[in-house]
């Protein structure tokens, strides 16, 4: 009698994907400010009836995201990811998203950069967005830690970066797998 079962594209075994509620594209800050049409990144219409963030060509600042690690985060087995639904505004540049990560814990000094890693390049198909993850696995995060991610992009001199959405997820070990998004 196992704990494994399948349901609508998910394979679940002893764990499940958890999304931190309340974090979305409006949670990203540019130098502490909510992005607008005059900031970098800017808040713009990406497509008809759809707004998002744009990091212009030759710019590298994507913004900051600050939140508290959830109380039910299991530091022994959970993996934390910040996920961006994005694409490039053209197919000339190969854009990646990188980050620095700082942690503030009760009774402790601010950490130095904890060094999160990226999952891959931004989709250069201008009609199709894809998920790019910044991984904070194995970085000694604990429930209740306040964290700030400072997101940057690789140099891109021709194409803009379009960001349609952002979410923060965490899940235990390799137990969570969405076949359409996590098959790699």
Legacy VTK file of the C-alpha trace (Angstrom):
# vtk DataFile Version 3.0
C-alpha trace
ASCII
DATASET POLYDATA
POINTS 184 float
0.000 0.000 0.000
1.863 3.090 -1.262
1.247 6.784 -1.067
1.679 7.349 -4.806
-1.180 8.297 -7.093
-1.775 10.223 -10.328
-4.260 13.012 -10.953
-4.677 15.214 -14.048
-1.066 15.538 -15.164
0.449 15.418 -11.678
2.419 12.608 -10.137
2.209 12.903 -6.362
4.188 10.792 -3.913
4.485 11.772 -0.264
4.352 15.476 -1.124
2.722 18.162 -3.217
3.386 21.529 -4.826
2.680 24.478 -2.570
2.310 28.007 -3.910
2.921 31.020 -1.689
-0.354 32.926 -1.975
-0.284 36.657 -2.636
2.900 36.721 -4.689
2.355 37.704 -8.292
3.740 40.058 -10.914
2.624 43.020 -8.785
4.983 41.864 -6.010
8.104 42.722 -8.032
9.680 46.051 -7.052
12.055 48.288 -9.011
14.356 50.108 -6.554
11.622 49.706 -3.930
8.870 51.074 -6.175
5.985 49.391 -7.967
6.996 49.261 -11.665
5.248 51.767 -13.921
5.585 52.785 -17.562
8.529 55.036 -16.571
10.565 52.568 -14.460
12.973 49.791 -15.444
11.561 47.185 -15.610
8.484 48.914 -16.936
4.837 47.938 -16.653
3.510 47.718 -20.208
0.983 46.052 -22.439
2.717 42.886 -23.673
-0.144 41.843 -25.903
-3.678 43.058 -26.499
-5.472 43.002 -23.123
-2.430 41.668 -21.207
-0.050 43.723 -19.068
3.272 42.573 -17.726
6.839 43.671 -17.054
9.338 44.557 -19.768
13.093 44.655 -19.284
14.212 46.765 -22.237
17.112 45.772 -24.461
20.451 46.870 -22.954
18.930 46.855 -19.430
19.543 44.113 -16.863
17.467 45.019 -13.778
14.401 42.775 -13.389
13.525 43.880 -9.854
13.357 42.607 -6.279
11.010 40.230 -4.490
10.805 40.036 -0.679
8.737 37.525 1.288
8.819 35.295 4.365
9.564 31.575 3.975
6.282 29.833 4.930
5.953 28.235 8.365
5.165 24.840 6.807
8.346 24.866 4.700
10.343 21.709 5.487
14.009 22.747 5.377
15.107 19.094 5.251
13.311 18.191 2.022
11.482 21.126 0.397
12.807 22.910 -2.674
11.965 26.580 -3.203
11.618 28.103 -6.689
10.736 31.540 -8.019
9.159 30.976 -11.424
8.791 33.516 -14.230
6.437 33.017 -17.170
8.312 34.963 -19.832
9.678 35.206 -23.343
12.080 37.321 -25.342
10.826 40.105 -27.567
12.854 38.661 -30.447
15.162 35.808 -31.355
18.537 37.571 -31.509
19.646 37.434 -27.864
19.814 34.444 -25.502
18.473 35.900 -22.253
18.793 34.271 -18.840
17.449 35.346 -15.444
19.817 35.331 -12.491
19.471 36.413 -8.879
21.189 37.193 -5.651
19.448 36.023 -2.494
19.756 37.551 0.960
18.295 36.097 4.150
17.391 37.794 7.426
16.713 35.476 10.352
15.618 36.393 13.868
18.683 36.879 16.055
21.125 36.839 13.132
22.878 39.269 10.824
21.871 39.657 7.199
23.417 36.888 5.104
25.730 37.438 2.190
24.473 36.324 -1.236
23.319 32.705 -0.915
23.796 32.062 -4.637
20.561 30.686 -6.122
20.785 29.039 -9.551
18.808 29.381 -12.788
17.083 26.627 -14.734
17.727 27.785 -18.290
17.317 30.428 -20.933
14.235 32.479 -21.685
12.135 31.240 -24.615
13.026 33.261 -27.721
9.770 32.365 -29.496
7.913 35.686 -29.397
4.500 33.989 -29.561
5.077 31.470 -26.766
6.115 32.104 -23.187
7.841 29.511 -21.029
8.684 29.085 -17.353
12.180 29.978 -16.127
13.015 29.100 -12.526
15.431 30.566 -10.030
16.243 27.720 -7.650
16.913 28.249 -3.940
17.481 24.560 -3.179
19.872 23.627 -0.375
20.525 27.198 0.745
19.724 26.653 4.449
16.410 28.504 4.338
14.195 27.971 7.373
10.524 28.672 8.069
10.108 32.302 9.095
13.226 33.575 7.317
12.708 36.867 5.497
14.300 36.676 2.049
14.978 39.151 -0.724
15.740 38.037 -4.256
17.366 40.654 -6.516
16.732 39.551 -10.095
18.894 40.515 -13.055
19.113 39.368 -16.646
22.058 38.502 -18.824
23.165 41.174 -21.271
20.709 41.505 -24.130
21.340 44.330 -26.564
18.599 43.725 -29.126
15.590 41.955 -27.593
13.475 42.940 -24.595
12.438 40.459 -21.898
8.660 40.129 -21.399
7.417 38.817 -18.039
3.798 37.640 -17.941
3.690 36.198 -14.438
5.671 35.238 -11.353
5.036 32.690 -8.617
6.934 31.176 -5.711
6.525 27.427 -5.211
8.024 24.829 -2.921
7.771 21.060 -2.892
9.404 18.068 -1.244
12.272 16.301 -2.992
11.490 14.852 -6.393
7.954 13.931 -5.410
6.226 16.678 -7.398
6.218 16.501 -11.174
3.989 18.316 -13.616
4.648 16.538 -16.872
4.091 19.619 -19.011
6.319 21.952 -16.949
8.821 19.819 -15.043
9.646 17.012 -17.459
13.279 18.133 -17.849
LINES 1 185
184 0 1 2 3 4 5 6 7 8 9 10 11 12 13 14 15 16 17 18 19 20 21 22 23 24 25 26 27 28 29 30 31 32 33 34 35 36 37 38 39 40 41 42 43 44 45 46 47 48 49 50 51 52 53 54 55 56 57 58 59 60 61 62 63 64 65 66 67 68 69 70 71 72 73 74 75 76 77 78 79 80 81 82 83 84 85 86 87 88 89 90 91 92 93 94 95 96 97 98 99 100 101 102 103 104 105 106 107 108 109 110 111 112 113 114 115 116 117 118 119 120 121 122 123 124 125 126 127 128 129 130 131 132 133 134 135 136 137 138 139 140 141 142 143 144 145 146 147 148 149 150 151 152 153 154 155 156 157 158 159 160 161 162 163 164 165 166 167 168 169 170 171 172 173 174 175 176 177 178 179 180 181 182 183
